[in-house]
């Protein structure tokens, strides 16, 4: 006997400056409700780029993991992370550690990798006292708002991520690659188009050149897809940047970005990028129990500063290959 059709979802609330909010009646089993409405929820994310489900009643990591699994058959383990996460349940992690008093610039998760999530899933178990929104920005709108000259340069050259791994700032080699075995790390780098070198003291330095503009694998929309601004030294708070430069030198920063030809980014260019993101950012305060779905290619996400405890869980879903996104440069090591 065929199962009865799922009841229709309520119409999302559309408000200027906010991602669509889908209110649901509290009560019942969140994973069961999500599974019944999976196709409709995913269709709304494709239509709007992001969707906040309010009233779902998520309370713990185990229940959240069930909801994440109901939404995607492809939950990814993160590789090449720039900061370590903690595993809270199968396919379910803490958010990237970042100082509570600092803004996390909008970005696309793992946009420097050759494989990345097509869908980001966030669940709020405990809302902060103030701030802490997971903000979103439409990547096609960002691309359209940038100066054409700058877009042409990034389209032609791509962008370059440089990393110097250490055990103090960001992810260590073992945390980023899942192993500290040199042979295994080198094999990963060769397979995923990452140039690498080991310094005499054993420190690993990597460079990877990637496309800054891609096409969405489903819709074909051109998107500004990268972490040029987020991982650049000029986005850091001045005192933190000064500390890192004093500690590691200008060429030994844990992470930094450049133009694809290796030229350094000007502070005013990074300020321009962050300004465009800020102008196009949409935000809705978290409430405990919320679920947020974000199309990781079409939509950048970030985080506002906050006060109080903030417990947000995340899953990386729906693996996408960069080669399926019409990159504008060849996928090679720098």
N, C-alpha and C positions, 0 to 999 in steps of 0.2 A: 504494500500500500504506500502510495506517495505521501511524503510528509506535507503537512499543510503549509501554505505559503506564509512567509514572514509578514507580520503586520507592517504597514508603511511607517517609515521614520517621520518624525516631525520635521517641519521645514526649518532649516538652519536660520538663526538670527544673523542678519547681515547688517553690520554697523560700520560706518566710516572709521578707519584707523584701527580696526580690530579684526582678527581672523574670524571666520564664521564660527558661531557657537551653536552646538546641537544640544538642546536641553532634553534630558530623559527623566522619566519618573523613577525615583529612588526605590530600592527594594529589588528582590530577586537575585539571581546569580549573574554577576557581571560577565563571566566567561561565556555562559550560555547565551546571554543577550547579544554579546559581541559576535559570536559564531553565527547566530541567526541573521545578523545584519551586516555580515562581513562585506559582501559584494557592494551593498549600498554605501557603506562607510568609505570603502576604497574608491568608489566612483565619485563621491563628494570631494575626496582629497585630490583626485585627478582634475576635477572641475575647478576647485578653488585654490589648490596648492597647499592648504593646511586646513585642519578641522579640529576644534576643541569640543569634546564631548563632556557635558556638565551634568553631574548627578549620577554618575555610574557607580560611585560608592567603592572605589578601590581603597583597600585598607592595609594590605601587607604584600610582601614580595612574592609569596607563593601564589596568591590570587592574581597579582599583576602578571606574573609569568604565564598563567593560563590565558589571560586576555591577550597578551602579546602573541602567544602561540596560535590563538584563534584567528588573529588578523593576518598572519604570515606563515607560510610553510618553510621559509628560508630566513631563520634568525642567524646572524653572522657572529662569529667571534672576531673581535677587533685585533688587527695586526697593524703595526707601524703607528700605534697611538703616540701622541706627543706628550701625554700625561697619563699616568696609570689610573684605571678604574678598579673598583672592587666588585666582584661577582656576588650578587644577592640571591640569585636563583638561576635556573637553566635559561640561558639567553638573556638574562636580565642583569643590568649593571647600574652602579651609581653613576651620576653625571661626572663629567670631567672636573677634577679639582681645580678651583680658581678662586682667588681671594674674594670674600664676600663683599668687600668695599669697592671692588673694581668691576667695571662693565666688561662683559665678554662680547667682543665685536661680532656681528653677524658673519656667518661662514657656512660652508657646506662640508659636512662630515667626510673626512678622508678623501677630500678632493685632490690630494696629492698622490693618491694610490692609483694603481691600475684597475683595482676593483673596489667598489664602495657601495654603501647602502643606497638603494633607491627610495627607501621609506624609513623615516625616523619615528620611533614611538616613545612618548614620554608619559609618565604617570605621576601624579602628585599624591604622595601619602600624607605629607604634612606641609601645609602652606606656611610661608614665612610671615613674620609679623608685619613686614612692610617691604615692598619691592619684590625683586627676584623673578619678574616675569620672564618666561621664555618667549622672546620676541621673534617675529618672522618678517621677512622682506622678499618680495617677488623678484626673482633673478632676471626675468625679462625686462621688468620695469627699471631695475638697476642698470642693466646694459643700455637701455634707451636713454637714461639720464646722464650717462658718462660722456665726456667729450669724445667726438668721433676720432680725433687724432690719437687719443690714448687707447681707445678700443682697437684701432687699426694696428697700433704697435703691439699690444698684447695678443691680438689675433695672429699676427705674423710671427712673433717671437715666443709666445707663451710666457710662463712664469717659472721661476727657479726657487726651489726650497733647499736650503742648506741646514744641516743638523750636525751638532757635535754632542755626542751622548756622554752623560756623566751620571753619577749616582746621587746627585744633590738636587738638580733642577730638571723637571720633566721626567719622561719615562727613561729608564735605563735600557741598555741593550736587551737584557733578558725580558723586561716588561714589554718592550716594543715588538720584539721578534719571537717571543715565547721560548727563547733559548739563549744561552751565552756561548754556545759552541761556535767557534769562528767559521768552521766549514759550513755549518747550516745557515748562519747569517749571510755569508758570502753567496751561497746558492740562492737564497731568497732575493738578495740584491740583484744578482744576474738575471733571475727569472722575471723580476718586476721592474727592470730598467732603472736601477738605482746605481749611480757611481759611488764607489766607496774606497776608503783608505784607512789603514790603521796607523795611528801615530806611535812613536817609539814607546810611549808609556802605556800602550794598549787602548787608548781612546779611539773610538770609531767616529769617523766623519763621513757624511753622505751628502750627495747632491742628486736631485731629481727634477727634471724639466718636464712640465706638463702644460696641456692646453688650458688657457684661461677662459675660453669661450667654447661652449659645446651646444649640441642640439639634444633636446629631451628625447630619450629613446622611444617614447610612446607617441608624443604629440609633434615632435620635430621642432618645437619652439627653441629659438636661440636663447641661451642663458649665460649670464656672467657666473661662472662656476669655478671657484678657487678659494684659497685662503690667503691671498696676497696681503690684505690689510691685517687680518687677525694675527698672523704669525710674523708680522714685521716688527722690527725693533722700535719704530717710531710710534706704534700703537701702544707700547708699554708706558706705564706711568714713568715720568722722568726719573724719579729716584730709583725705581727698579731697573730701568735701563742703565743708569749710571753704575749701579752696583754690579750688574752683569758684565758690563764692559770692563770695569775695573778688575773683576774676578777672572774673567775668561779671555779678555781681549776682544777687539772689534771683529776679528775673524773666527773667534771661538765660541760665539753665542750658542746656547742650546738649540735655538732655531732662529731663522731669519729668512726673508724672501727678497728676491731681486727680479729685475726684468729677465726674460728668458735668455738673453744673450750674455747675462752675467753682470750687467751694469747695475749699480746700487739704485734703489728707489729713493727719490727725493722726499724729504719730510712733507712738503706741500702736496705731493701726489698721494701719499698715504692719508693725509688730512682730507683731501678731496674725496677719496674713496669712502672714508668713514663718514663724511658729511652726507654723501648720497645715501648710504645705508640709513643714517639717522633720519633723513627726510622721508624715507619710504618704509620705515619700521612700523609694524602693527603690533599691538600688545593688548593682552587681557590679563588681569591679575589671576593668579592661581587660586583655586579653592581645593581643599583636601578632597580626594576622590576623583579629580578630573583626569581625563585622558586626552592627550594631544597627538595628532597624527600629522606629520610633515613630509611632503614630497621633497626629498633631499636634493634633487637636481633643479627643480623649478624654484624652490624656496630656501633661502638662507635662514639660519636660526642663530640666536645669540641669547645672552642673559643679562638682565639688569642687576645692579647692586642690590643688596638686601640686608635686613636685620632679622635676627631670630633664627630659629631652626628652620631649615628647608630640606625636605627629604623628597627628592625627585628621582625616579628610576627611569632607565632608558633601555631601549633595544634597537639594534641595527638590523634592518630587515631588507629583503628583496635585493640580493646582490646584483650589481650592474657592472659591466665591463666598460672601461673608458673607450675601447674601440667601437662600442655600439652607440657612441654619442657623437659621432662625426668630429673628432678632435681636429683642430686646425693645424697642429704640428705633429710630426711623427713621434710616437711613444718610444723614446730612447733615454738612456742615461745621459746626464749632462756631460 
